[in-house]
Amino acid sequence: MRFRSDYCCVHAAHTVRESGRDAVMINCNPETVSTDYDTSDRLYFEPLTLEDVLAVVEVEKPRGLILQFGGQTPLKLAAGLQAAGVPLLGTSVRAIDLAEDRGRFGALLAELGYKAPPYATARSVQQALECAGEVGFPLLVRPSYVLGGRAMEIVYSRDGLADYLHREGVGDGAAEAAGGQAPEIFLDRFLENATEVDVDALCDGSEVWIGGIMQHVEEAGVHSGDSACVIPPHSLGGEMLALIAEETAGIARALGVVGLLNVQYAIKDEHLYVIEANPRASRTVPFVSKAIGIPRARWPSRTLPGGASH
């Protein structure tokens, strides 16, 4: 469990207990505050797998599970838990799938009238090379199955892309030989010399609260886990900040988010581009909460300055 997950889970447990209900925590990492004896009413040291979580559910018979505080790992369990009849609190499985499916999310952005860098997905070297010509260079490429920016690379030509695909083993037939499907490769137009922006927000399905708009110190393309950001933004004007807030609220409502949302943007030549949206706690949540002086669970209790409440 990472710092963001630990922070969010602790505040969630406190809020649940303050409401008069028992807070039950499932966490496989003992080196966290969320596993302290006084954080939750009951604690299970179990792997975050569908089988183990269902075993806890069978014992506890909870009123509902909250998945969005533990990062990407719990989100991957959402469909299985729903299929097993477990009540999920917060953002629906449909909304999670919509945000994570590049094609459907891209169509949603187009419907909303929001810009996004050209992109494509491929499962073979030939397909990737063909898509690259349509998307255009330079390209930001990465396998679909990795997190944290690993294996992400910027390529400037077909030869560079072919070299990357060879190094990543795309098209070597290993997945198909094992009876599986070749993993997808994501190809995105890389916006050079662009400014990257992170937004953390909270939505109840209709109202949206903007917790913070963060401007990255490094230019767009440096993974958010390796970059630094500042709050409030130091070089974005009021008009751009208002547009960022407006599009964040539009995405939250269109997805049907109930809970946390992180949206990443790139700004180039005064145009705002949506990079991705994650309907869960982001790694920036603890820092935003401390910067604005409000724990995440208390955000809606105060309208933030600068038109931050929508």
BELWOCOR-V374929 format. One record per pair of residues at least 24 apart in sequence whose C-alpha atoms are under 10 Angstrom apart, sorted by sequence separation. I is the first residue (numbers start at 1). J is the second residue. D is the distance in Angstrom with one decimal. If there is no record, write none. Layout:
i = {I/I}
j = {J/J}
d = {D/D}
This chain:
i = {9/10/14/16/17/49/50/53/57/62/63/64/65/66/67/133/137/141/194/195/196/255/261/6/7/9/10/14/48/49/61/62/63/64/65/66/132/133/143/193/194/195/196/247/252/260/1/6/7/8/9/10/13/14/26/48/50/51/54/61/62/63/64/132/142/161/193/194/195/196/198/248/251/252/1/2/5/6/7/12/13/14/26/49/50/54/143/192/193/194/197/240/247/252/1/6/11/12/13/48/49/50/53/58/68/129/130/191/192/193/196/213/244/1/2/3/5/6/10/48/50/51/57/129/132/191/192/243/244/248/1/2/3/9/10/26/50/51/54/128/129/190/191/240/244/1/9/25/50/190/198/213/236/240/24/54/129/155/197/198/213/240/1/128/129/154/196/197/198/212/50/128/152/154/155/156/210/236/154/155/210/24/125/126/129/154/197/209/210/260/125/128/208/260/24/145/208/210/259/23/125/144/145/197/209/210/22/25/125/143/144/145/195/208/209/224/22/24/25/124/125/143/144/145/195/208/21/128/142/143/144/207/208/27/142/143/144/206/26/125/141/142/143/201/206/208/124/125/126/141/142/199/207/208/220/221/124/125/140/141/142/198/199/203/206/207/220/123/124/125/139/140/141/197/201/202/205/206/219/220/122/123/124/139/140/141/200/201/204/205/206/219/220/124/138/139/140/141/199/203/204/205/208/211/137/138/139/140/202/203/205/206/208/213/214/215/216/136/137/138/139/140/201/205/206/207/208/209/210/213/215/135/136/137/138/139/204/205/206/208/210/135/136/137/138/139/203/204/205/208/12/135/136/137/138/203/204/205/132/134/135/202/203/204/229/128/131/132/201/202/203/204/231/232/9/12/128/132/202/203/230/231/9/11/123/124/127/128/201/202/203/225/230/9/10/123/124/128/201/202/224/225/232/8/9/122/123/124/125/200/201/202/224/231/232/249/250/8/9/122/123/124/200/201/230/231/245/246/249/7/8/121/122/123/199/200/201/245/246/248/5/6/7/8/121/122/123/199/200/245/246/5/6/120/121/122/198/199/200/242/245/246/4/5/6/120/121/122/198/199/241/242/245/4/5/120/121/197/198/199/241/242/3/4/5/119/120/121/154/197/198/241/1/2/119/120/153/196/197/198/238/1/2/118/119/120/152/153/196/197/238/1/118/119/152/195/196/197/214/117/118/119/152/194/195/196/1/116/117/118/149/194/195/196/212/116/117/118/149/150/193/194/195/212/117/149/192/193/194/195/211/214/72/148/149/191/193/194/195/197/212/213/148/149/190/191/192/193/194/196/197/203/212/148/149/191/194/195/196/197/198/202/211/212/148/194/196/197/198/199/200/201/202/211/194/196/198/200/201/202/212/200/201/211/212/140/200/201/211/191/200/199/200/211/102/198/200/201/199/200/211/198/199/188/200/211/199/200/210/211/209/210/209/208/209/211/212/207/209/210/211/212/202/209/210/211/201/202/209/210/213/200/204/210/212/202/203/210/211/201/202/209/210/211/209/210/208/209/210/208/209/207/208/207/206/201/202/203/201/91/90/91/90/91/90/114/113/112/114/114/109/112/112/109/109/112/108/111/109/105/108/108/116/117/105/115/116/99/99/116/117/98/99/115/116/117/95/98/115/116/117/97/98/99/114/115/116/117/95/96/114/115/116/95/96/114/115/116/94/95/96/94/95/92/95/91/92/91/92/109/90/91/92/90/91/90/91/106/89/90/91/106/89/90/91/106/105/105/102/100/99/100/99/100/98/99/100/99/96/98/96/97/96/95/96/92/91/90/91/68/69/90/68/69/68/66/68/75/75/72/74/71/72/71/72/71/72/68/69/70/71/72/68/69/70/71/68/69/70/71/67/68/69/67/68/9/8/7/8/5/5/7/4/5/8/4/5/7/8/4/7/3/4/5/6/2/3/4/5/3/4/7/15/3/4/14/15/11/12/11/12/11/8/11/7/8/7/8}
j = {33/34/38/40/41/73/74/77/81/86/87/88/89/90/91/157/161/165/218/219/220/279/285/31/32/34/35/39/73/74/86/87/88/89/90/91/157/158/168/218/219/220/221/272/277/285/27/32/33/34/35/36/39/40/52/74/76/77/80/87/88/89/90/158/168/187/219/220/221/222/224/274/277/278/28/29/32/33/34/39/40/41/53/76/77/81/170/219/220/221/224/267/274/279/29/34/39/40/41/76/77/78/81/86/96/157/158/219/220/221/224/241/272/30/31/32/34/35/39/77/79/80/86/158/161/220/221/272/273/277/31/32/33/39/40/56/80/81/84/158/159/220/221/270/274/32/40/56/81/221/229/244/267/271/56/86/161/187/229/230/245/272/34/161/162/187/229/230/231/245/84/162/186/188/189/190/244/270/189/190/245/60/161/162/165/190/233/245/246/296/162/165/245/297/62/183/246/248/297/62/164/183/184/236/248/249/62/65/165/183/184/185/235/248/249/264/63/65/66/165/166/184/185/186/236/249/63/170/184/185/186/249/250/70/185/186/187/249/70/169/185/186/187/245/250/252/169/170/171/186/187/244/252/253/265/266/170/171/186/187/188/244/245/249/252/253/266/170/171/172/186/187/188/244/248/249/252/253/266/267/170/171/172/187/188/189/248/249/252/253/254/267/268/173/187/188/189/190/248/252/253/254/257/260/187/188/189/190/252/253/255/256/258/263/264/265/266/187/188/189/190/191/252/256/257/258/259/260/261/264/266/187/188/189/190/191/256/257/258/260/262/188/189/190/191/192/256/257/258/261/66/189/190/191/192/257/258/259/187/189/190/257/258/259/284/184/187/188/257/258/259/260/287/288/66/69/185/189/259/260/287/288/67/69/181/182/185/186/259/260/261/283/288/68/69/182/183/187/260/261/283/284/291/68/69/182/183/184/185/260/261/262/284/291/292/309/310/69/70/183/184/185/261/262/291/292/306/307/310/69/70/183/184/185/261/262/263/307/308/310/68/69/70/71/184/185/186/262/263/308/309/69/70/184/185/186/262/263/264/306/309/310/69/70/71/185/186/187/263/264/306/307/310/70/71/186/187/263/264/265/307/308/70/71/72/186/187/188/221/264/265/308/69/70/187/188/221/264/265/266/306/70/71/187/188/189/221/222/265/266/307/71/188/189/222/265/266/267/284/188/189/190/223/265/266/267/73/188/189/190/221/266/267/268/284/189/190/191/222/223/266/267/268/285/191/223/266/267/268/269/285/288/147/223/224/266/268/269/270/272/287/288/224/225/266/267/268/269/270/272/273/279/288/225/226/268/271/272/273/274/275/279/288/289/226/272/274/275/276/277/278/279/280/289/273/275/277/279/280/281/291/280/281/291/292/221/281/282/292/273/282/282/283/294/186/282/284/285/284/285/296/284/285/275/288/299/288/289/299/300/299/300/300/300/301/303/304/300/302/303/304/305/296/303/304/305/296/297/304/305/308/296/300/306/308/299/300/307/308/299/300/307/308/309/308/309/308/309/310/309/310/309/310/310/310/308/309/310/309/203/203/204/204/205/205/247/247/247/250/251/247/250/251/250/251/254/251/254/254/251/254/255/265/266/255/265/266/251/252/271/272/254/255/271/272/273/252/255/272/273/274/255/256/257/272/273/274/275/254/255/273/274/275/255/256/274/275/276/255/256/257/256/257/255/258/255/256/256/257/274/256/257/258/257/258/258/259/274/258/259/260/275/259/260/261/276/276/277/276/276/276/277/277/278/277/278/279/279/277/279/278/279/279/279/280/279/279/279/280/258/259/280/259/260/260/259/261/279/280/278/280/278/279/279/280/280/281/278/279/280/281/282/279/280/281/282/280/281/282/283/280/281/282/281/282/281/281/281/282/280/281/283/281/282/285/282/283/285/286/283/286/283/284/285/286/283/284/285/286/285/286/289/297/286/287/297/298/295/296/296/297/297/295/298/295/296/296/297}
d = {9.1/5.1/9.7/9.0/8.1/8.6/9.0/9.0/9.7/8.5/6.9/5.2/5.7/6.8/8.9/9.6/9.8/9.3/9.4/5.2/4.7/8.7/10.0/9.8/9.1/6.4/8.7/6.9/7.3/8.3/8.9/8.1/8.7/5.7/8.7/9.1/8.9/8.5/8.2/9.6/5.8/5.4/7.9/9.4/8.9/9.4/7.6/6.3/7.8/9.0/9.7/9.4/6.6/7.4/9.5/7.0/9.1/9.8/9.5/9.8/9.8/8.9/9.4/7.6/9.2/9.9/6.1/5.4/9.2/8.9/8.6/9.3/8.1/9.9/7.8/9.3/9.5/6.5/7.7/9.7/5.9/9.9/7.7/9.3/6.0/7.5/9.2/8.0/7.0/8.5/9.7/9.2/8.8/8.4/6.1/5.7/8.9/9.6/8.6/9.9/7.3/8.9/8.5/9.6/10.0/9.8/9.5/9.5/7.3/9.1/9.2/7.9/7.7/9.1/10.0/8.2/9.0/8.9/6.4/8.5/9.8/9.6/7.8/6.6/8.4/7.2/8.1/8.2/9.6/9.0/8.6/8.5/9.3/9.2/8.1/8.2/6.9/9.5/8.2/9.5/9.3/8.4/7.9/8.1/9.5/7.4/9.6/9.9/7.1/7.3/8.4/8.3/9.6/8.9/9.5/8.3/7.4/10.0/8.3/9.9/8.3/8.1/9.4/8.3/7.5/9.7/9.1/9.6/9.9/9.5/9.8/8.7/9.5/9.5/9.9/9.4/9.9/9.7/9.4/8.9/7.0/8.3/8.9/9.1/9.6/7.4/8.6/9.2/9.8/9.2/7.1/8.6/9.3/10.0/8.4/7.3/9.7/8.2/9.8/9.4/9.9/6.8/7.8/9.9/9.6/8.2/9.2/9.9/6.6/7.2/5.5/8.7/9.7/8.4/8.0/9.2/10.0/9.3/10.0/8.7/8.3/6.1/5.7/9.9/9.6/5.7/9.6/9.6/8.8/4.5/6.2/8.0/8.9/9.1/5.8/6.0/9.9/8.9/9.9/9.5/6.9/5.4/9.0/9.3/9.7/7.3/9.9/6.4/8.8/5.6/7.0/8.2/9.0/7.9/8.8/9.2/6.2/5.9/8.0/4.7/9.0/9.7/8.3/8.2/8.3/8.0/6.5/7.5/5.2/9.4/9.6/5.8/6.5/8.9/7.7/9.2/7.6/6.0/9.0/8.5/9.7/7.5/9.0/6.2/5.1/8.8/8.9/8.3/9.2/6.1/9.4/9.8/9.5/9.5/9.9/5.5/6.1/9.0/7.6/6.6/8.9/9.1/9.4/10.0/9.9/8.6/4.8/5.3/8.4/7.7/8.8/8.0/9.6/9.7/9.6/9.6/9.9/9.5/8.9/6.1/5.0/9.0/8.4/5.5/8.5/9.6/9.5/9.8/9.5/9.9/9.8/7.7/8.6/6.4/5.4/8.6/8.5/5.6/8.5/9.9/9.9/7.0/6.2/7.3/7.8/10.0/8.4/6.9/5.1/9.8/8.9/6.0/8.8/9.4/8.1/5.9/4.6/8.1/7.3/9.8/9.6/8.2/5.3/6.1/9.2/9.6/8.0/8.8/10.0/7.6/5.3/9.0/9.3/9.8/9.4/8.2/7.6/8.8/5.4/6.6/9.9/7.8/9.7/9.8/8.6/7.6/9.9/8.8/8.3/4.7/7.6/7.7/9.7/9.3/9.5/5.7/8.7/7.8/6.0/6.0/8.6/9.3/9.2/9.1/5.9/9.3/6.0/8.2/9.4/7.5/5.2/8.8/9.1/7.6/9.8/9.2/9.7/5.6/7.3/8.4/4.9/8.3/5.9/6.3/9.8/9.2/10.0/9.9/6.8/8.6/7.9/9.9/5.5/6.2/8.1/4.6/8.2/8.1/9.5/9.6/8.9/8.1/9.7/9.9/6.2/5.2/9.2/5.6/6.7/6.9/9.9/5.4/7.7/9.9/5.5/6.8/7.0/5.2/9.0/8.6/8.5/7.8/7.9/4.7/9.9/8.4/4.8/7.9/5.9/6.4/8.7/7.4/7.9/8.0/6.3/6.2/6.0/8.3/4.7/8.2/8.9/8.5/9.8/8.0/10.0/7.5/5.2/8.7/8.2/5.8/6.4/9.3/10.0/8.1/5.5/6.6/9.0/7.2/5.0/8.9/8.5/7.0/8.2/8.5/4.3/9.1/9.4/9.8/5.7/6.1/9.7/8.2/6.0/6.1/9.5/8.2/4.4/7.7/8.9/6.6/5.5/9.5/8.6/9.7/5.5/6.3/9.6/9.6/5.6/8.8/9.9/6.1/5.0/9.0/9.4/9.4/7.6/10.0/8.6/9.1/9.7/5.4/6.6/9.0/7.6/5.7/9.9/9.1/4.8/9.7/8.6/8.5/8.9/7.4/8.2/7.7/7.3/8.0/9.8/9.7/9.6/8.7/8.3/7.6/9.9/8.6/8.1/9.4/9.5/9.7/9.9/9.9/6.1/6.5/8.5/7.1/9.8/9.6/9.4/9.6/9.9/9.5/6.9/8.4/8.7/9.9/9.9/9.6/10.0/9.5/9.7/9.5/9.6/7.5/9.9/9.2/9.8/10.0/9.8/9.7/8.7/9.6/9.4/9.8/7.9/7.8/8.3/9.9/7.8/9.4/7.4/9.4/9.7/9.2/9.2/9.6/7.6/9.3/8.9/6.9/8.2/8.4/9.6/9.2/7.8/6.8/9.5/9.7/8.6/8.9/7.4/9.2/6.4/8.8/9.8/9.4/8.7/9.5/9.3/9.0/7.3/9.9/8.7/7.8/7.6/9.9/9.6/9.4/8.1/9.8/8.9/9.9/9.8/9.9/7.7/7.8/9.2/8.6/7.1/9.1/8.0/9.6/4.9/8.4/6.4/5.7/8.9/4.6/7.5/6.4/5.9/8.2/5.1/6.2/9.2/9.4/9.7/9.5/9.4/9.4/9.7/9.1/8.4/8.6/9.2/7.5/9.5/8.8/9.5/9.3/9.6/7.7/8.2/9.5/7.9/8.4/8.5/9.9/9.2/9.7/7.8/8.6/8.8/8.9/8.9/9.9/8.9/9.4/10.0/10.0/9.8/9.8/7.0/8.2/8.1/6.4/9.6/7.0/6.7/4.7/7.4/9.5/9.7/9.8/8.2/4.9/4.9/7.1/8.9/8.1/7.3/6.2/6.3/5.3/9.2/7.2/9.1/8.8/8.6/6.0/8.5/8.8/6.7/9.3/9.3/8.8/7.7/6.9/7.5/8.2/9.7/5.0/7.8/7.5/4.5/4.7/6.3/9.5/8.4/5.7/8.3/9.9/9.0/8.7/9.6/9.4/8.7/8.8/8.9/8.6/8.0/8.0/6.2/7.6/9.9/6.7/9.0/7.3/9.8/9.9/8.0/9.8/6.4/8.0/8.9/9.6/7.2/9.8/8.6/9.9/9.6/9.8/7.8/8.4/7.2/9.7/9.3/9.1/8.1/9.0/9.8/9.6/9.6/9.6/7.8/6.5/8.9/9.7/10.0/8.1/6.2/9.5/7.3/6.4/7.3/7.1/4.5/5.3/9.4/8.5/8.1/6.0/8.5/9.6/9.4/9.9/7.4/9.9/9.6/9.9/7.2/9.8/7.1/8.2/7.8/6.6/7.8/8.3/7.6/4.9/6.4/7.4/7.0/9.0/9.3/8.1/9.5/6.3/9.0/9.5/5.9/9.9/7.3/7.8/8.8/9.4/9.3/7.4/8.9/7.5/6.9/6.5/8.8/9.4/9.2/7.3/9.1/8.2}
